[in-house]
Amino acid sequence: MQLRKLILGSAAGLLAISGAQAADLPVKAKAVEYVRICSLYGAGFFYIPGTDTCVKLGGYLRVDTTFNGGVHGQPAWNGDLGQQNRYRDYFVSRSRMALTIDTRTATEYGVVRTFGQGDFQFNNLGGGTANPAVLGAAGVNANLLSTPGGGYVAVEYLFIQFAGFTFGKSSSAYSTPWNGFPGNISSNLMGGNNTDTGVNNIQYTAQFGNGVSGTIGLDDPTVWNRTTVYNLALGVGVGGTGTNAYGGTHAPDIVGNIRVDQAWGLFQISGAAHLVNASYNTLGAGGVPTAASELSGHPEDKWGGSVMAALQIKNIPTGPGDDIKFDVSYAKGDTKNVIATSGSSPSFAMFGGSGFGYQSVGFGATTDGVYLPGVGGTGGIALTSAWGLRGAFNHNWNPYWSTSLYGSYSAVKYDGGANDNLLGAGSTTAKGAYCAAFAASHPGQALVGNAAGAYTCNPDFNVTQLGVLTRWTPVKNLTFSGEVQWLHLDQKMSGSSVFTATAPKPTALYEFKDQNTVFLQVRAQRNF
């Protein structure tokens, strides 16, 4: 019995020890799920582990420097640059890294896509200026821009695509695929529409087959598609611009296009309807409301709009990959679709030399419309007309070198005749109302502006731009570019006036005269 107990106890002890050792053995690890390539949507996509969603990460790093211009190739068309004073920067640089995230998932309704782009960038303040008045302006936080370690993040496209619909911040259905870049790198080639960094919208695209498609959409015009509406009762300043009295956004822009994509190129017709609405007839200085604003009423809203035709011709006989792109636009009350940049539409105030005055000056006020309230006024908003064209010829010399020749022409017109306020039409036309307000800060308006200190008034203007861009790509996805652009402001004032220009300009005799400017932009860019 004792022997049997000893044997059974030993067996039990051995079993306990072996069980404890077994508990200490390592557990077999789960199989590693490696990243899988997704070949459904082109190169660069891979599956997000554990999902059926494909994602592509990309972007670029870009360094731009502009001489005699603002950031990203803005010509010297206003501000300190337009005055050519001592506050202007002779050159300005911007460094940017763009990151893009593109996701796609196959569903029974088609592909669900999301896309977003954020730009991490550092540059001097806006227009290339160090004017203390600008740096200290309300709403400007210079600490985020021009200080060591500063910079900011800009947001470009952010949208969802599903079953033909697009929701979010994307290129307008009105725009061409190249937007404002038929062959340039400057973001300031005017003459047509540009929504290259996206506008909040909802749009639907239908494919009809054989490369024919149609898109209709609703765009939020608040940021991208409004210039200004002048209440001329508040006058016109010494820089030729009035006080903006646009009301709040009351309706989206209705936009659409019909497009044909073929091996030979692309043809597109676009249209847009845009509501122009003002705030009040009575406003305080700077366009701020007063206690009398609501009681004063407002002009009736007016619908304007624009149309555009665009053409791209590929496979031209000058060389492989060469093409021609151009578009033609007309707008009434929708001037942003002609005087367009990647930012706000400019008004022009450029100074130069003069044969008899202190200096010469050229003005160009960019508006969607103007109004002068009251008896003898314009009787409501007078919509501004504009038209433009732009295009480029793009040539590849070899796989490493390419050149683009490009240009544009833009025209802005106000209804009525020159000096209407002196010719019996009073201030009932857009020209008459503008010129009456302009005369209050620029004395000497006359029927004939050929004497010193006398001038004829006409706010119409034209802008011509011509440029050449050459690129060198020594290795794949690394490109060095150099661009030269000439801009000519053809303003319609004639004669001269003694007035107090914006400081630091003095009170002096200024000749109204056409103006010119040239800038050089250089770029290094690495795509990834």
Summary of the structure (lengths in Angstrom):
residues: 528
radius of gyration: 30.6
end to end distance: 83.0
largest distance: 139.4
contacts: 1799
relative contact order: 0.12
helix: 13%
strand: 45%
